Amino acid sequence: MSHNAERFMEDHLRNLTVGHGFWSLHVDTILIGWVLAGVIVGTGWLVGRRLEEGIPHGMQNVLEAILEFVDDQVRSIFTAADPMVGALALTVFLWVFLMNAMDLLPVLLLPTLAHALFGIRHFRSTPTADPYTTLGLALVVFLLTLYYHIKHKGLWGYLKTFLVHPFGPYLFPANILMTAVDEIAKPLSLGLRLFGNMFAGELVFLLIALLPWWAAWAPGILWSIFHLLIITLQAFIFMVLTIMYLSMAATDEGGAH
């Protein structure tokens, strides 16, 4: 790879950052994430004000289809009656999908506009290609699983699982280690899976952008079509695993409620 290509890749894989080290903020990630969250809330509010009876049309039809799809997934995995889980699953699916879908924009579009309008050199358009986003989402899921563990088992009931699972009470030191690793690995793998797939997709688009225009359009279109399946699948997987982890937390040792 030439020096210019290396610099191109390096420039377009940097976030617009404020601060240093652990306390740094990726402003582009936060901005786009909240704008897309606003799109979800605003669209839901507008559709809610113009609900049609009978056969819905337009955006209402799309949202009702998504709602039914998500509701089916929640009912099949989380058997307890809990309205928060359905709302959470719908929010996760839509928000992650929209953040993933930003990767389908022309890779140089937002960075070029940011530089031309505001003199900003580094600007990344896909929030889920930033590990801060995906691990932040996974952390929220982890905190919710703790809440459901304590809500359904009680604090002592939850802590007791660290002592007796999976090898029985006589091997409690090993149980503590194994259960702690298992609890931490779930949100970590949840966040890293999404980040890895979206970061890889962003890299492919950047590599295609390095090609001459006459050679880039065909692989660009083909990869966009394939990547559309990836971004949808990753949003679905993140939603399903979120529901599954909450369902496991709401059961006693994975058994009945």
JOURDA-V245120 format. One record per residue. N is the residue number from 1. SS is DSSP state (A for helix, B for strand, O for the rest). PHI is phi in whole degrees, -180 to 180 (NA if undefined). OMEGA is omega in degrees with one decimal (* if undefined). Layout:
BEGIN
<<N & SS & PHI & OMEGA> <N & SS & PHI & OMEGA>>
END
This chain:
BEGIN
<<1 & O & NA & -177.0> <2 & O & -71 & 179.6> <3 & A & -63 & 179.8> <4 & A & -64 & 179.1> <5 & A & -67 & 178.1> <6 & A & -62 & -179.8> <7 & A & -67 & 177.1> <8 & A & -59 & -180.0> <9 & A & -63 & -178.5> <10 & A & -64 & -178.6> <11 & A & -64 & -174.0> <12 & A & -90 & 174.0> <13 & O & -109 & 175.8> <14 & O & -101 & 176.8> <15 & O & -89 & 168.7> <16 & O & -74 & -167.6> <17 & B & -118 & 172.6> <18 & B & -119 & -179.0> <19 & O & 93 & -175.2> <20 & O & -137 & 173.4> <21 & A & 63 & -175.2> <22 & A & -61 & -175.2> <23 & A & -91 & 178.8> <24 & O & -72 & 177.7> <25 & B & -120 & 174.6> <26 & B & -89 & -171.6> <27 & A & -65 & -179.2> <28 & A & -64 & 178.0> <29 & A & -61 & -179.2> <30 & A & -64 & -176.7> <31 & A & -62 & -177.4> <32 & A & -68 & 178.9> <33 & A & -59 & -178.9> <34 & A & -74 & 175.0> <35 & A & -63 & 179.2> <36 & A & -68 & 174.1> <37 & A & -62 & 176.8> <38 & A & -65 & 176.6> <39 & A & -62 & 179.2> <40 & A & -63 & -178.8> <41 & A & -64 & -178.8> <42 & A & -65 & 178.9> <43 & A & -64 & 177.9> <44 & A & -61 & 179.9> <45 & A & -67 & -179.8> <46 & A & -66 & 179.6> <47 & A & -65 & 179.7> <48 & A & -63 & 179.4> <49 & A & -78 & -175.5> <50 & O & -123 & -178.6> <51 & O & -63 & 178.7> <52 & O & -106 & 174.6> <53 & O & -87 & -179.2> <54 & O & 82 & -178.5> <55 & O & -89 & -178.0> <56 & O & -74 & 179.3> <57 & O & -130 & 172.7> <58 & A & 61 & -175.0> <59 & A & -66 & 177.6> <60 & A & -61 & 178.4> <61 & A & -63 & 179.7> <62 & A & -64 & -177.8> <63 & A & -66 & 178.6> <64 & A & -67 & 177.7> <65 & A & -65 & 178.0> <66 & A & -65 & -179.8> <67 & A & -62 & 179.1> <68 & A & -65 & 179.0> <69 & A & -62 & -180.0> <70 & A & -65 & -179.9> <71 & A & -61 & 177.4> <72 & A & -63 & 179.4> <73 & A & -66 & -179.2> <74 & A & -65 & -178.0> <75 & A & -64 & -177.6> <76 & A & -79 & -176.3> <77 & A & -108 & -176.7> <78 & O & -106 & -171.2> <79 & O & -81 & 178.4> <80 & O & -75 & 177.7> <81 & O & -83 & -179.8> <82 & O & -152 & -175.8> <83 & A & -63 & -178.5> <84 & A & -66 & -177.2> <85 & A & -66 & 177.8> <86 & A & -63 & 178.6> <87 & A & -64 & 178.5> <88 & A & -64 & -178.8> <89 & A & -62 & 178.9> <90 & A & -63 & 179.1> <91 & A & -63 & -180.0> <92 & A & -61 & -177.3> <93 & A & -62 & -177.5> <94 & A & -66 & -176.2> <95 & A & -68 & 179.4> <96 & A & -64 & 178.9> <97 & A & -61 & -178.8> <98 & A & -66 & 177.8> <99 & A & -65 & 175.3> <100 & A & -63 & -174.2> <101 & A & -66 & 176.0> <102 & A & -61 & 178.7> <103 & A & -70 & -179.9> <104 & A & -85 & 174.2> <105 & O & -66 & 173.4> <106 & O & -50 & -167.3> <107 & O & -60 & -178.3> <108 & O & -99 & -172.8> <109 & A & -63 & -177.0> <110 & A & -67 & 176.0> <111 & A & -59 & 179.1> <112 & A & -67 & 178.6> <113 & A & -64 & 179.8> <114 & A & -62 & 179.9> <115 & A & -72 & -177.2> <116 & A & -70 & -174.3> <117 & A & -89 & -172.4> <118 & A & -125 & -179.3> <119 & O & 71 & -179.4> <120 & O & -84 & -176.5> <121 & O & -86 & -175.9> <122 & O & -113 & 178.4> <123 & O & -157 & 178.7> <124 & O & -104 & -170.4> <125 & O & -99 & -175.2> <126 & O & -113 & -177.4> <127 & A & -59 & -176.6> <128 & A & -79 & 169.5> <129 & A & -88 & 177.4> <130 & O & -108 & -177.9> <131 & A & -62 & 176.6> <132 & A & -59 & -179.6> <133 & A & -70 & -173.4> <134 & A & -68 & 177.8> <135 & A & -72 & 174.4> <136 & A & -65 & 175.9> <137 & A & -63 & 179.7> <138 & A & -64 & 177.8> <139 & A & -64 & 177.6> <140 & A & -63 & 177.4> <141 & A & -61 & 179.2> <142 & A & -62 & 179.3> <143 & A & -65 & 177.2> <144 & A & -68 & 177.1> <145 & A & -65 & 175.4> <146 & A & -61 & 179.0> <147 & A & -60 & -178.4> <148 & A & -71 & 174.2> <149 & A & -57 & -176.1> <150 & A & -70 & 179.5> <151 & A & -63 & -173.6> <152 & A & -94 & -177.9> <153 & A & -112 & -171.1> <154 & A & 83 & -177.3> <155 & A & -62 & -179.3> <156 & A & -68 & 178.2> <157 & A & -61 & 177.8> <158 & A & -70 & -179.6> <159 & A & -63 & -179.7> <160 & A & -64 & 179.0> <161 & A & -64 & 178.0> <162 & A & -70 & -176.6> <163 & A & -88 & -171.4> <164 & A & -112 & -177.1> <165 & O & -108 & 6.1> <166 & O & -104 & -169.4> <167 & O & -105 & -178.5> <168 & O & 94 & -170.9> <169 & A & -67 & -175.7> <170 & A & -75 & 178.3> <171 & A & -114 & -174.2> <172 & A & -62 & 176.9> <173 & A & -62 & 176.8> <174 & A & -67 & 179.1> <175 & A & -62 & 180.0> <176 & A & -60 & -178.9> <177 & A & -65 & -176.7> <178 & A & -65 & -178.5> <179 & A & -69 & 178.0> <180 & A & -63 & 178.2> <181 & A & -62 & 179.9> <182 & A & -64 & -179.0> <183 & A & -66 & -178.9> <184 & A & -76 & -176.0> <185 & A & -67 & -177.8> <186 & A & -60 & 179.6> <187 & A & -68 & 180.0> <188 & A & -64 & 178.8> <189 & A & -67 & 178.5> <190 & A & -61 & -179.4> <191 & A & -73 & -177.1> <192 & A & -70 & 178.7> <193 & A & -62 & 180.0> <194 & A & -65 & 179.3> <195 & A & -60 & -177.4> <196 & A & -61 & -179.5> <197 & A & -67 & -178.0> <198 & A & -74 & 177.2> <199 & A & -65 & 177.7> <200 & A & -63 & 177.9> <201 & A & -63 & 178.1> <202 & A & -64 & 178.4> <203 & A & -62 & -179.6> <204 & A & -63 & 178.4> <205 & A & -62 & 177.7> <206 & A & -66 & 177.3> <207 & A & -65 & 177.1> <208 & A & -65 & 179.6> <209 & A & -65 & 178.4> <210 & O & -76 & -179.6> <211 & O & -74 & 171.5> <212 & O & -60 & -173.2> <213 & A & -57 & -177.1> <214 & A & -71 & 178.4> <215 & A & -102 & -172.8> <216 & A & -94 & -170.5> <217 & A & -67 & -177.6> <218 & A & -67 & 176.8> <219 & A & -64 & 178.0> <220 & A & -64 & 179.1> <221 & A & -67 & -179.1> <222 & A & -63 & -180.0> <223 & A & -68 & 177.8> <224 & A & -63 & 178.7> <225 & A & -64 & 179.3> <226 & A & -65 & -177.0> <227 & A & -69 & 175.1> <228 & A & -60 & 175.8> <229 & A & -66 & -178.9> <230 & A & -65 & -176.2> <231 & A & -66 & 177.8> <232 & A & -69 & 179.9> <233 & A & -64 & -179.8> <234 & A & -67 & 175.8> <235 & A & -65 & 178.6> <236 & A & -64 & -179.6> <237 & A & -63 & -179.7> <238 & A & -62 & 179.4> <239 & A & -65 & -176.7> <240 & A & -64 & 179.5> <241 & A & -67 & 175.7> <242 & A & -61 & 178.7> <243 & A & -62 & -177.0> <244 & A & -64 & 179.9> <245 & A & -64 & 177.8> <246 & A & -68 & 178.2> <247 & A & -64 & 177.4> <248 & A & -63 & 179.7> <249 & A & -70 & -176.2> <250 & O & -89 & 179.3> <251 & O & -112 & 177.2> <252 & O & -91 & 179.2> <253 & O & 56 & 178.9> <254 & O & 78 & -178.3> <255 & O & -98 & -176.7> <256 & O & -75 & 178.3> <257 & O & -74 & *>>
END
